[in-house]
Amino acid sequence: DQSQYFWQLLREFEVFEEGPVKESAEIVRIHQSQFNAYHSGTADSWNAYGWKPGDFVVHYAGCPWDEDPCWQKMELSAKVIEEQVG
C-alpha cells in the first residue's frame, strides 16, 4: 500500500519528531492527487481526481493491461507523457 510505504519513508528520514516538522531536500510535499491520479474512467466512476498532463502518475485502477480498451488508454497516456518529457 502506498500509504504504508510513505509512512515508512517519513520514519526513516526522521521527519516526525517533537516540535516543528523537519524539512528535507530529498522529500518534497505534493498533493496526493499529483502522485496517484486515476485514469478518466475510474475518476469519473469514483468521483475522484483524474490524471492531467503534468501529473506524476496515472493509476489504472480496475483496468487490466491485458484488456484492449485499457491497453489503448495506457498507450495514449504514454504518448502524452513522452511528448511532455521530450
Summary of the structure (lengths in Angstrom):
residues: 86
radius of gyration: 16.3
end to end distance: 30.8
largest distance: 51.7
contacts: 178
relative contact order: 0.11
helix: 47%
strand: 6%
